Amino acid sequence: MLKRRSTEAGHRRKFLAVIDDSPECSRAVVYAARRAERTSGALALLYVIEPPGFHDWIGVENIMRAEASEEAEKALARFADLARRHSSVEPELVIREGARAEQVNHLIAEDEDIAILVLAAGIDKEGPGPLVTAIAGRLAGTFPVPITIVPGALTDEEIAAIA
């Protein structure tokens, strides 16, 4: 188990929300931003770029990587604005490339201030979503920080009441 230092002097407990294109992602961001503000903590937003599966031509792969990076920056900016609308916390923006669950684990291992991972459960018939399934399902018992799963159907008002 990793030793977390977020409760020591000079360190703030950091909430981590993973940004993706799911409709429920905003629920995790709003909850994490509100909890960070209420607990005098910090907020990190992580966007993971899945590596392109196109390796035949390096030029095409580089273009795809640049486009994915641009999309990551736009998505992070949108969700950072959402966090600012719901709290006074200035989010830290992080872009990684690789498998999403793996990159979440790597970031938590590297940043000892990350104390809570906030995910939102999907609201469709497909289940809670692949990241929730991967992290909260198979890895929950060995995960290095607590995981908060926010129901994807909660309104801003409902989140404000519980955060």
MARKOL-711034 format. One line per field, with one value per atom (N, C-alpha, C): residue number from 1; residue in one letter; atom name; x, y, z. Coordinates in nm, 3 decimals, decimal comma, always signed. Layout:
<atoms>
i [NUM | ...]
aa [A | ...]
at [CA | ...]
xx [X | ...]
yy [Y | ...]
zz [Z | ...]
</atoms>
This chain:
<atoms>
i [1 | 1 | 1 | 2 | 2 | 2 | 3 | 3 | 3 | 4 | 4 | 4 | 5 | 5 | 5 | 6 | 6 | 6 | 7 | 7 | 7 | 8 | 8 | 8 | 9 | 9 | 9 | 10 | 10 | 10 | 11 | 11 | 11 | 12 | 12 | 12 | 13 | 13 | 13 | 14 | 14 | 14 | 15 | 15 | 15 | 16 | 16 | 16 | 17 | 17 | 17 | 18 | 18 | 18 | 19 | 19 | 19 | 20 | 20 | 20 | 21 | 21 | 21 | 22 | 22 | 22 | 23 | 23 | 23 | 24 | 24 | 24 | 25 | 25 | 25 | 26 | 26 | 26 | 27 | 27 | 27 | 28 | 28 | 28 | 29 | 29 | 29 | 30 | 30 | 30 | 31 | 31 | 31 | 32 | 32 | 32 | 33 | 33 | 33 | 34 | 34 | 34 | 35 | 35 | 35 | 36 | 36 | 36 | 37 | 37 | 37 | 38 | 38 | 38 | 39 | 39 | 39 | 40 | 40 | 40 | 41 | 41 | 41 | 42 | 42 | 42 | 43 | 43 | 43 | 44 | 44 | 44 | 45 | 45 | 45 | 46 | 46 | 46 | 47 | 47 | 47 | 48 | 48 | 48 | 49 | 49 | 49 | 50 | 50 | 50 | 51 | 51 | 51 | 52 | 52 | 52 | 53 | 53 | 53 | 54 | 54 | 54 | 55 | 55 | 55 | 56 | 56 | 56 | 57 | 57 | 57 | 58 | 58 | 58 | 59 | 59 | 59 | 60 | 60 | 60 | 61 | 61 | 61 | 62 | 62 | 62 | 63 | 63 | 63 | 64 | 64 | 64 | 65 | 65 | 65 | 66 | 66 | 66 | 67 | 67 | 67 | 68 | 68 | 68 | 69 | 69 | 69 | 70 | 70 | 70 | 71 | 71 | 71 | 72 | 72 | 72 | 73 | 73 | 73 | 74 | 74 | 74 | 75 | 75 | 75 | 76 | 76 | 76 | 77 | 77 | 77 | 78 | 78 | 78 | 79 | 79 | 79 | 80 | 80 | 80 | 81 | 81 | 81 | 82 | 82 | 82 | 83 | 83 | 83 | 84 | 84 | 84 | 85 | 85 | 85 | 86 | 86 | 86 | 87 | 87 | 87 | 88 | 88 | 88 | 89 | 89 | 89 | 90 | 90 | 90 | 91 | 91 | 91 | 92 | 92 | 92 | 93 | 93 | 93 | 94 | 94 | 94 | 95 | 95 | 95 | 96 | 96 | 96 | 97 | 97 | 97 | 98 | 98 | 98 | 99 | 99 | 99 | 100 | 100 | 100 | 101 | 101 | 101 | 102 | 102 | 102 | 103 | 103 | 103 | 104 | 104 | 104 | 105 | 105 | 105 | 106 | 106 | 106 | 107 | 107 | 107 | 108 | 108 | 108 | 109 | 109 | 109 | 110 | 110 | 110 | 111 | 111 | 111 | 112 | 112 | 112 | 113 | 113 | 113 | 114 | 114 | 114 | 115 | 115 | 115 | 116 | 116 | 116 | 117 | 117 | 117 | 118 | 118 | 118 | 119 | 119 | 119 | 120 | 120 | 120 | 121 | 121 | 121 | 122 | 122 | 122 | 123 | 123 | 123 | 124 | 124 | 124 | 125 | 125 | 125 | 126 | 126 | 126 | 127 | 127 | 127 | 128 | 128 | 128 | 129 | 129 | 129 | 130 | 130 | 130 | 131 | 131 | 131 | 132 | 132 | 132 | 133 | 133 | 133 | 134 | 134 | 134 | 135 | 135 | 135 | 136 | 136 | 136 | 137 | 137 | 137 | 138 | 138 | 138 | 139 | 139 | 139 | 140 | 140 | 140 | 141 | 141 | 141 | 142 | 142 | 142 | 143 | 143 | 143 | 144 | 144 | 144 | 145 | 145 | 145 | 146 | 146 | 146 | 147 | 147 | 147 | 148 | 148 | 148 | 149 | 149 | 149 | 150 | 150 | 150 | 151 | 151 | 151 | 152 | 152 | 152 | 153 | 153 | 153 | 154 | 154 | 154 | 155 | 155 | 155 | 156 | 156 | 156 | 157 | 157 | 157 | 158 | 158 | 158 | 159 | 159 | 159 | 160 | 160 | 160 | 161 | 161 | 161 | 162 | 162 | 162 | 163 | 163 | 163]
aa [M | M | M | L | L | L | K | K | K | R | R | R | R | R | R | S | S | S | T | T | T | E | E | E | A | A | A | G | G | G | H | H | H | R | R | R | R | R | R | K | K | K | F | F | F | L | L | L | A | A | A | V | V | V | I | I | I | D | D | D | D | D | D | S | S | S | P | P | P | E | E | E | C | C | C | S | S | S | R | R | R | A | A | A | V | V | V | V | V | V | Y | Y | Y | A | A | A | A | A | A | R | R | R | R | R | R | A | A | A | E | E | E | R | R | R | T | T | T | S | S | S | G | G | G | A | A | A | L | L | L | A | A | A | L | L | L | L | L | L | Y | Y | Y | V | V | V | I | I | I | E | E | E | P | P | P | P | P | P | G | G | G | F | F | F | H | H | H | D | D | D | W | W | W | I | I | I | G | G | G | V | V | V | E | E | E | N | N | N | I | I | I | M | M | M | R | R | R | A | A | A | E | E | E | A | A | A | S | S | S | E | E | E | E | E | E | A | A | A | E | E | E | K | K | K | A | A | A | L | L | L | A | A | A | R | R | R | F | F | F | A | A | A | D | D | D | L | L | L | A | A | A | R | R | R | R | R | R | H | H | H | S | S | S | S | S | S | V | V | V | E | E | E | P | P | P | E | E | E | L | L | L | V | V | V | I | I | I | R | R | R | E | E | E | G | G | G | A | A | A | R | R | R | A | A | A | E | E | E | Q | Q | Q | V | V | V | N | N | N | H | H | H | L | L | L | I | I | I | A | A | A | E | E | E | D | D | D | E | E | E | D | D | D | I | I | I | A | A | A | I | I | I | L | L | L | V | V | V | L | L | L | A | A | A | A | A | A | G | G | G | I | I | I | D | D | D | K | K | K | E | E | E | G | G | G | P | P | P | G | G | G | P | P | P | L | L | L | V | V | V | T | T | T | A | A | A | I | I | I | A | A | A | G | G | G | R | R | R | L | L | L | A | A | A | G | G | G | T | T | T | F | F | F | P | P | P | V | V | V | P | P | P | I | I | I | T | T | T | I | I | I | V | V | V | P | P | P | G | G | G | A | A | A | L | L | L | T | T | T | D | D | D | E | E | E | E | E | E | I | I | I | A | A | A | A | A | A | I | I | I | A | A | A]
at [N | CA | C | N | CA | C | N | CA | C | N | CA | C | N | CA | C | N | CA | C | N | CA | C | N | CA | C | N | CA | C | N | CA | C | N | CA | C | N | CA | C | N | CA | C | N | CA | C | N | CA | C | N | CA | C | N | CA | C | N | CA | C | N | CA | C | N | CA | C | N | CA | C | N | CA | C | N | CA | C | N | CA | C | N | CA | C | N | CA | C | N | CA | C | N | CA | C | N | CA | C | N | CA | C | N | CA | C | N | CA | C | N | CA | C | N | CA | C | N | CA | C | N | CA | C | N | CA | C | N | CA | C | N | CA | C | N | CA | C | N | CA | C | N | CA | C | N | CA | C | N | CA | C | N | CA | C | N | CA | C | N | CA | C | N | CA | C | N | CA | C | N | CA | C | N | CA | C | N | CA | C | N | CA | C | N | CA | C | N | CA | C | N | CA | C | N | CA | C | N | CA | C | N | CA | C | N | CA | C | N | CA | C | N | CA | C | N | CA | C | N | CA | C | N | CA | C | N | CA | C | N | CA | C | N | CA | C | N | CA | C | N | CA | C | N | CA | C | N | CA | C | N | CA | C | N | CA | C | N | CA | C | N | CA | C | N | CA | C | N | CA | C | N | CA | C | N | CA | C | N | CA | C | N | CA | C | N | CA | C | N | CA | C | N | CA | C | N | CA | C | N | CA | C | N | CA | C | N | CA | C | N | CA | C | N | CA | C | N | CA | C | N | CA | C | N | CA | C | N | CA | C | N | CA | C | N | CA | C | N | CA | C | N | CA | C | N | CA | C | N | CA | C | N | CA | C | N | CA | C | N | CA | C | N | CA | C | N | CA | C | N | CA | C | N | CA | C | N | CA | C | N | CA | C | N | CA | C | N | CA | C | N | CA | C | N | CA | C | N | CA | C | N | CA | C | N | CA | C | N | CA | C | N | CA | C | N | CA | C | N | CA | C | N | CA | C | N | CA | C | N | CA | C | N | CA | C | N | CA | C | N | CA | C | N | CA | C | N | CA | C | N | CA | C | N | CA | C | N | CA | C | N | CA | C | N | CA | C | N | CA | C | N | CA | C | N | CA | C | N | CA | C | N | CA | C | N | CA | C | N | CA | C | N | CA | C | N | CA | C | N | CA | C | N | CA | C | N | CA | C | N | CA | C | N | CA | C | N | CA | C | N | CA | C | N | CA | C | N | CA | C | N | CA | C | N | CA | C | N | CA | C | N | CA | C | N | CA | C | N | CA | C | N | CA | C | N | CA | C | N | CA | C | N | CA | C | N | CA | C]
xx [+0,084 | +0,000 | +0,089 | +0,052 | +0,127 | +0,105 | +0,207 | +0,192 | +0,154 | +0,038 | -0,010 | +0,038 | +0,072 | +0,120 | +0,026 | -0,091 | -0,178 | -0,226 | -0,215 | -0,259 | -0,146 | -0,024 | +0,088 | +0,083 | +0,154 | +0,158 | +0,204 | +0,137 | +0,178 | +0,118 | +0,045 | -0,015 | -0,166 | -0,235 | -0,380 | -0,430 | -0,535 | -0,596 | -0,649 | -0,613 | -0,650 | -0,751 | -0,857 | -0,958 | -0,922 | -0,930 | -0,898 | -1,024 | -1,056 | -1,167 | -1,108 | -1,155 | -1,107 | -1,204 | -1,150 | -1,231 | -1,242 | -1,365 | -1,388 | -1,511 | -1,559 | -1,673 | -1,807 | -1,809 | -1,934 | -2,026 | -2,157 | -2,249 | -2,241 | -2,202 | -2,198 | -2,068 | -1,970 | -1,841 | -1,858 | -1,948 | -1,969 | -2,012 | -2,083 | -2,128 | -2,008 | -1,909 | -1,788 | -1,711 | -1,702 | -1,628 | -1,695 | -1,826 | -1,897 | -1,883 | -1,901 | -1,887 | -1,746 | -1,645 | -1,505 | -1,471 | -1,517 | -1,489 | -1,554 | -1,678 | -1,749 | -1,685 | -1,646 | -1,582 | -1,446 | -1,372 | -1,241 | -1,258 | -1,355 | -1,377 | -1,421 | -1,514 | -1,568 | -1,464 | -1,366 | -1,266 | -1,131 | -1,130 | -1,006 | -0,900 | -0,947 | -0,859 | -0,827 | -0,778 | -0,740 | -0,812 | -0,808 | -0,875 | -0,781 | -0,772 | -0,696 | -0,793 | -0,782 | -0,862 | -0,766 | -0,790 | -0,703 | -0,775 | -0,710 | -0,761 | -0,658 | -0,702 | -0,611 | -0,639 | -0,535 | -0,545 | -0,512 | -0,607 | -0,583 | -0,487 | -0,383 | -0,287 | -0,353 | -0,315 | -0,374 | -0,332 | -0,423 | -0,393 | -0,334 | -0,292 | -0,244 | -0,093 | -0,018 | +0,128 | +0,201 | +0,127 | +0,191 | +0,267 | +0,211 | +0,276 | +0,294 | +0,416 | +0,447 | +0,385 | +0,385 | +0,327 | +0,180 | +0,105 | -0,037 | -0,056 | +0,026 | +0,017 | +0,044 | +0,143 | +0,175 | +0,060 | -0,005 | -0,121 | -0,234 | -0,258 | -0,364 | -0,333 | -0,206 | -0,165 | -0,185 | -0,149 | -0,165 | -0,314 | -0,398 | -0,541 | -0,599 | -0,553 | -0,600 | -0,556 | -0,436 | -0,385 | -0,467 | -0,500 | -0,581 | -0,720 | -0,778 | -0,909 | -0,901 | -0,793 | -0,774 | -0,769 | -0,696 | -0,686 | -0,822 | -0,899 | -1,032 | -1,125 | -1,122 | -1,208 | -1,170 | -1,041 | -0,997 | -1,039 | -1,028 | -1,068 | -1,218 | -1,299 | -1,444 | -1,477 | -1,412 | -1,442 | -1,379 | -1,268 | -1,211 | -1,307 | -1,368 | -1,468 | -1,588 | -1,630 | -1,741 | -1,704 | -1,584 | -1,540 | -1,538 | -1,492 | -1,487 | -1,627 | -1,724 | -1,862 | -1,924 | -1,876 | -1,935 | -1,851 | -1,732 | -1,646 | -1,543 | -1,469 | -1,361 | -1,226 | -1,226 | -1,104 | -1,051 | -0,922 | -0,858 | -0,803 | -0,859 | -0,815 | -0,678 | -0,607 | -0,482 | -0,521 | -0,467 | -0,503 | -0,389 | -0,422 | -0,320 | -0,363 | -0,270 | -0,294 | -0,193 | -0,241 | -0,155 | -0,194 | -0,104 | -0,134 | -0,113 | -0,211 | -0,201 | -0,337 | -0,337 | -0,462 | -0,515 | -0,642 | -0,700 | -0,677 | -0,717 | -0,703 | -0,556 | -0,470 | -0,325 | -0,272 | -0,314 | -0,267 | -0,322 | -0,443 | -0,499 | -0,410 | -0,377 | -0,289 | -0,153 | -0,094 | +0,037 | +0,033 | -0,070 | -0,080 | -0,095 | -0,177 | -0,194 | -0,063 | +0,012 | +0,142 | +0,241 | +0,235 | +0,329 | +0,291 | +0,163 | +0,117 | +0,058 | +0,138 | +0,094 | -0,015 | -0,044 | -0,152 | -0,289 | -0,293 | -0,422 | -0,472 | -0,585 | -0,638 | -0,769 | -0,841 | -0,970 | -0,989 | -1,026 | -1,062 | -1,214 | -1,262 | -1,406 | -1,444 | -1,535 | -1,587 | -1,738 | -1,796 | -1,942 | -1,989 | -2,095 | -2,151 | -2,238 | -2,228 | -2,310 | -2,458 | -2,539 | -2,683 | -2,756 | -2,682 | -2,748 | -2,751 | -2,811 | -2,829 | -2,698 | -2,593 | -2,466 | -2,391 | -2,437 | -2,370 | -2,302 | -2,220 | -2,163 | -2,056 | -2,005 | -1,901 | -1,771 | -1,686 | -1,566 | -1,466 | -1,449 | -1,352 | -1,403 | -1,530 | -1,587 | -1,576 | -1,607 | -1,598 | -1,455 | -1,359 | -1,219 | -1,162 | -1,187 | -1,124 | -1,205 | -1,332 | -1,413 | -1,447 | -1,449 | -1,482 | -1,363 | -1,279 | -1,167 | -1,057 | -1,033 | -0,918 | -0,951 | -1,078 | -1,119 | -1,045 | -1,025 | -0,960 | -0,814 | -0,749 | -0,606 | -0,576 | -0,680 | -0,660 | -0,600 | -0,505 | -0,431 | -0,505 | -0,618 | -0,696 | -0,844 | -0,924 | -1,068 | -1,125 | -1,233 | -1,301 | -1,443 | -1,480 | -1,617 | -1,685 | -1,797 | -1,871 | -2,000 | -2,012 | -2,126 | -2,229 | -2,354 | -2,457 | -2,467 | -2,465 | -2,464 | -2,590 | -2,698 | -2,825 | -2,847 | -2,752 | -2,771 | -2,769 | -2,853 | -2,855 | -2,748 | -2,722 | -2,629 | -2,675 | -2,804 | -2,858 | -2,840 | -2,863 | -2,845 | -2,699 | -2,609 | -2,467 | -2,426 | -2,476 | -2,446 | -2,491 | -2,604 | -2,656 | -2,570 | -2,507 | -2,430 | -2,279 | -2,234 | -2,089 | -2,045]
yy [-0,118 | +0,000 | +0,124 | +0,220 | +0,344 | +0,429 | +0,494 | +0,588 | +0,723 | +0,771 | +0,899 | +1,008 | +1,125 | +1,232 | +1,352 | +1,338 | +1,454 | +1,516 | +1,447 | +1,505 | +1,575 | +1,565 | +1,632 | +1,781 | +1,859 | +2,004 | +2,041 | +2,137 | +2,186 | +2,108 | +2,004 | +1,923 | +1,924 | +1,940 | +1,939 | +1,811 | +1,757 | +1,637 | +1,672 | +1,592 | +1,620 | +1,517 | +1,566 | +1,481 | +1,468 | +1,348 | +1,322 | +1,279 | +1,350 | +1,313 | +1,285 | +1,177 | +1,137 | +1,189 | +1,262 | +1,326 | +1,234 | +1,219 | +1,144 | +1,203 | +1,136 | +1,190 | +1,134 | +1,069 | +1,012 | +1,123 | +1,104 | +1,207 | +1,229 | +1,127 | +1,138 | +1,198 | +1,220 | +1,274 | +1,405 | +1,488 | +1,617 | +1,599 | +1,491 | +1,466 | +1,442 | +1,368 | +1,343 | +1,473 | +1,556 | +1,682 | +1,777 | +1,792 | +1,881 | +1,832 | +1,704 | +1,649 | +1,670 | +1,636 | +1,649 | +1,796 | +1,886 | +2,029 | +2,078 | +2,039 | +2,082 | +2,023 | +1,896 | +1,832 | +1,896 | +1,924 | +1,987 | +2,123 | +2,200 | +2,331 | +2,318 | +2,230 | +2,216 | +2,167 | +2,090 | +2,033 | +2,105 | +2,221 | +2,297 | +2,212 | +2,132 | +2,045 | +2,100 | +2,013 | +2,048 | +1,953 | +1,988 | +1,910 | +1,887 | +1,764 | +1,731 | +1,668 | +1,712 | +1,656 | +1,585 | +1,458 | +1,375 | +1,336 | +1,364 | +1,318 | +1,220 | +1,100 | +0,999 | +0,980 | +1,001 | +0,979 | +0,833 | +0,764 | +0,625 | +0,625 | +0,542 | +0,544 | +0,504 | +0,573 | +0,539 | +0,398 | +0,328 | +0,193 | +0,189 | +0,300 | +0,312 | +0,331 | +0,227 | +0,234 | +0,218 | +0,205 | +0,180 | +0,301 | +0,419 | +0,540 | +0,636 | +0,667 | +0,750 | +0,889 | +0,943 | +1,076 | +1,079 | +0,976 | +0,969 | +0,954 | +0,870 | +0,851 | +0,982 | +1,060 | +1,187 | +1,287 | +1,288 | +1,376 | +1,335 | +1,204 | +1,155 | +1,189 | +1,178 | +1,209 | +1,359 | +1,445 | +1,590 | +1,626 | +1,563 | +1,589 | +1,544 | +1,428 | +1,378 | +1,469 | +1,522 | +1,614 | +1,743 | +1,793 | +1,914 | +1,891 | +1,775 | +1,741 | +1,728 | +1,671 | +1,658 | +1,795 | +1,887 | +2,023 | +2,092 | +2,076 | +2,137 | +2,078 | +1,946 | +1,879 | +1,923 | +1,927 | +1,970 | +2,114 | +2,200 | +2,341 | +2,350 | +2,271 | +2,271 | +2,226 | +2,117 | +2,064 | +2,149 | +2,215 | +2,308 | +2,425 | +2,474 | +2,581 | +2,535 | +2,411 | +2,355 | +2,352 | +2,307 | +2,301 | +2,441 | +2,539 | +2,677 | +2,735 | +2,694 | +2,742 | +2,689 | +2,574 | +2,510 | +2,521 | +2,580 | +2,594 | +2,703 | +2,734 | +2,833 | +2,765 | +2,636 | +2,558 | +2,570 | +2,597 | +2,600 | +2,461 | +2,392 | +2,254 | +2,244 | +2,141 | +2,103 | +2,015 | +2,044 | +1,970 | +1,879 | +1,751 | +1,651 | +1,573 | +1,559 | +1,477 | +1,364 | +1,243 | +1,125 | +1,047 | +0,961 | +0,874 | +0,730 | +0,644 | +0,503 | +0,447 | +0,334 | +0,273 | +0,352 | +0,382 | +0,473 | +0,426 | +0,304 | +0,256 | +0,255 | +0,217 | +0,214 | +0,354 | +0,452 | +0,589 | +0,651 | +0,614 | +0,659 | +0,608 | +0,480 | +0,420 | +0,488 | +0,515 | +0,579 | +0,719 | +0,796 | +0,932 | +0,929 | +0,839 | +0,828 | +0,788 | +0,699 | +0,658 | +0,775 | +0,860 | +0,972 | +1,091 | +1,115 | +1,232 | +1,186 | +1,191 | +1,141 | +1,225 | +1,342 | +1,424 | +1,377 | +1,296 | +1,244 | +1,146 | +1,181 | +1,103 | +1,032 | +1,082 | +1,023 | +1,029 | +0,917 | +0,911 | +0,923 | +1,017 | +1,037 | +0,995 | +0,899 | +0,851 | +0,867 | +0,872 | +0,876 | +0,750 | +0,692 | +0,571 | +0,607 | +0,526 | +0,546 | +0,528 | +0,592 | +0,586 | +0,504 | +0,444 | +0,365 | +0,217 | +0,136 | -0,006 | -0,086 | -0,025 | -0,094 | -0,116 | -0,055 | -0,071 | +0,058 | +0,050 | +0,170 | +0,238 | +0,173 | +0,230 | +0,151 | +0,155 | +0,071 | +0,108 | +0,236 | +0,276 | +0,238 | +0,262 | +0,222 | +0,071 | -0,003 | -0,149 | -0,194 | -0,135 | -0,176 | -0,142 | -0,020 | +0,025 | -0,016 | +0,013 | -0,015 | -0,164 | -0,232 | -0,373 | -0,461 | -0,479 | -0,574 | -0,528 | -0,396 | -0,347 | -0,286 | -0,277 | -0,202 | -0,244 | -0,371 | -0,419 | -0,384 | -0,358 | -0,328 | -0,185 | -0,106 | +0,030 | +0,115 | +0,204 | +0,276 | +0,392 | +0,436 | +0,545 | +0,508 | +0,570 | +0,546 | +0,593 | +0,527 | +0,560 | +0,605 | +0,722 | +0,770 | +0,757 | +0,686 | +0,671 | +0,751 | +0,852 | +0,943 | +0,891 | +0,876 | +0,835 | +0,936 | +0,888 | +0,975 | +1,056 | +1,020 | +1,090 | +1,203 | +1,227 | +1,333 | +1,471 | +1,560 | +1,699 | +1,780 | +1,900 | +1,989 | +2,014 | +2,034 | +2,060 | +1,941 | +1,821 | +1,701 | +1,682 | +1,710 | +1,701 | +1,804 | +1,926 | +2,030 | +1,988 | +1,919 | +1,879 | +1,772 | +1,686 | +1,576 | +1,602 | +1,697 | +1,719 | +1,806]
zz [+0,000 | +0,000 | +0,000 | -0,083 | -0,090 | +0,034 | +0,081 | +0,193 | +0,135 | +0,173 | +0,124 | +0,219 | +0,168 | +0,253 | +0,257 | +0,199 | +0,182 | +0,314 | +0,425 | +0,551 | +0,625 | +0,575 | +0,639 | +0,611 | +0,693 | +0,676 | +0,536 | +0,475 | +0,344 | +0,228 | +0,256 | +0,149 | +0,165 | +0,051 | +0,051 | -0,012 | +0,047 | -0,010 | -0,147 | -0,245 | -0,383 | -0,431 | -0,493 | -0,555 | -0,704 | -0,757 | -0,897 | -0,971 | -1,079 | -1,167 | -1,305 | -1,366 | -1,498 | -1,602 | -1,700 | -1,803 | -1,925 | -1,971 | -2,095 | -2,163 | -2,265 | -2,341 | -2,295 | -2,179 | -2,131 | -2,078 | -2,089 | -2,042 | -1,891 | -1,816 | -1,670 | -1,617 | -1,701 | -1,657 | -1,581 | -1,625 | -1,558 | -1,413 | -1,383 | -1,247 | -1,154 | -1,202 | -1,122 | -1,101 | -1,204 | -1,193 | -1,094 | -1,104 | -1,014 | -0,870 | -0,848 | -0,713 | -0,659 | -0,738 | -0,694 | -0,666 | -0,750 | -0,729 | -0,600 | -0,578 | -0,456 | -0,331 | -0,336 | -0,220 | -0,194 | -0,300 | -0,282 | -0,214 | -0,260 | -0,200 | -0,054 | -0,028 | +0,108 | +0,207 | +0,161 | +0,251 | +0,242 | +0,176 | +0,154 | +0,083 | -0,010 | -0,085 | -0,222 | -0,307 | -0,444 | -0,540 | -0,667 | -0,770 | -0,887 | -0,932 | -1,053 | -1,153 | -1,277 | -1,386 | -1,481 | -1,504 | -1,588 | -1,716 | -1,829 | -1,958 | -2,013 | -2,046 | -2,099 | -2,247 | -2,326 | -2,470 | -2,497 | -2,555 | -2,592 | -2,711 | -2,707 | -2,817 | -2,949 | -3,057 | -3,187 | -3,228 | -3,290 | -3,334 | -3,474 | -3,524 | -3,661 | -3,659 | -3,687 | -3,676 | -3,810 | -3,919 | -4,048 | -4,099 | -4,083 | -4,131 | -4,015 | -3,984 | -3,869 | -3,885 | -4,005 | -4,028 | -3,992 | -4,032 | -4,001 | -3,850 | -3,788 | -3,643 | -3,569 | -3,615 | -3,552 | -3,564 | -3,681 | -3,701 | -3,608 | -3,597 | -3,509 | -3,363 | -3,325 | -3,187 | -3,159 | -3,256 | -3,239 | -3,229 | -3,309 | -3,303 | -3,169 | -3,121 | -2,992 | -2,878 | -2,887 | -2,786 | -2,784 | -2,902 | -2,913 | -2,853 | -2,881 | -2,826 | -2,674 | -2,622 | -2,477 | -2,412 | -2,471 | -2,415 | -2,415 | -2,522 | -2,530 | -2,424 | -2,410 | -2,311 | -2,170 | -2,141 | -2,008 | -1,980 | -2,080 | -2,062 | -2,031 | -2,103 | -2,079 | -1,936 | -1,894 | -1,761 | -1,650 | -1,678 | -1,580 | -1,560 | -1,668 | -1,657 | -1,574 | -1,596 | -1,518 | -1,370 | -1,338 | -1,199 | -1,138 | -1,213 | -1,163 | -1,140 | -1,223 | -1,205 | -1,076 | -1,030 | -0,913 | -0,787 | -0,798 | -0,681 | -0,706 | -0,603 | -0,616 | -0,637 | -0,659 | -0,674 | -0,817 | -0,830 | -0,962 | -0,991 | -1,089 | -1,113 | -1,179 | -1,142 | -1,208 | -1,327 | -1,445 | -1,567 | -1,607 | -1,629 | -1,660 | -1,784 | -1,878 | -1,998 | -1,997 | -2,017 | -2,026 | -2,151 | -2,194 | -2,307 | -2,265 | -2,298 | -2,265 | -2,232 | -2,164 | -2,121 | -2,001 | -2,002 | -1,903 | -1,758 | -1,726 | -1,587 | -1,545 | -1,635 | -1,605 | -1,577 | -1,655 | -1,635 | -1,507 | -1,470 | -1,342 | -1,229 | -1,235 | -1,133 | -1,129 | -1,245 | -1,250 | -1,188 | -1,222 | -1,168 | -1,016 | -0,965 | -0,821 | -0,754 | -0,817 | -0,761 | -0,759 | -0,861 | -0,874 | -0,786 | -0,766 | -0,692 | -0,559 | -0,456 | -0,325 | -0,262 | -0,315 | -0,261 | -0,307 | -0,413 | -0,458 | -0,353 | -0,293 | -0,183 | -0,217 | -0,319 | -0,354 | -0,505 | -0,562 | -0,704 | -0,712 | -0,795 | -0,811 | -0,953 | -0,961 | -1,089 | -1,089 | -1,206 | -1,217 | -1,287 | -1,233 | -1,291 | -1,410 | -1,515 | -1,634 | -1,603 | -1,684 | -1,660 | -1,766 | -1,858 | -1,962 | -1,923 | -2,009 | -1,982 | -1,988 | -2,041 | -2,058 | -1,927 | -1,820 | -1,692 | -1,649 | -1,544 | -1,486 | -1,570 | -1,671 | -1,755 | -1,739 | -1,841 | -1,838 | -1,730 | -1,700 | -1,598 | -1,459 | -1,433 | -1,304 | -1,289 | -1,393 | -1,388 | -1,363 | -1,433 | -1,419 | -1,282 | -1,237 | -1,113 | -0,990 | -0,990 | -0,872 | -0,861 | -0,974 | -0,972 | -0,942 | -1,040 | -1,029 | -0,935 | -0,925 | -0,851 | -0,716 | -0,680 | -0,562 | -0,436 | -0,415 | -0,293 | -0,283 | -0,396 | -0,395 | -0,437 | -0,460 | -0,508 | -0,397 | -0,428 | -0,324 | -0,258 | -0,312 | -0,253 | -0,256 | -0,170 | -0,176 | -0,310 | -0,350 | -0,474 | -0,441 | -0,490 | -0,475 | -0,610 | -0,613 | -0,738 | -0,727 | -0,813 | -0,812 | -0,912 | -0,871 | -0,966 | -1,080 | -1,200 | -1,316 | -1,338 | -1,271 | -1,291 | -1,191 | -1,099 | -1,000 | -1,066 | -1,015 | -1,063 | -0,988 | -1,036 | -0,967 | -0,824 | -0,805 | -0,672 | -0,580 | -0,631 | -0,549 | -0,512 | -0,605 | -0,576 | -0,471 | -0,484 | -0,386 | -0,246 | -0,237 | -0,108 | -0,041 | -0,119 | -0,059 | -0,056 | -0,137 | -0,142 | -0,025]
</atoms>
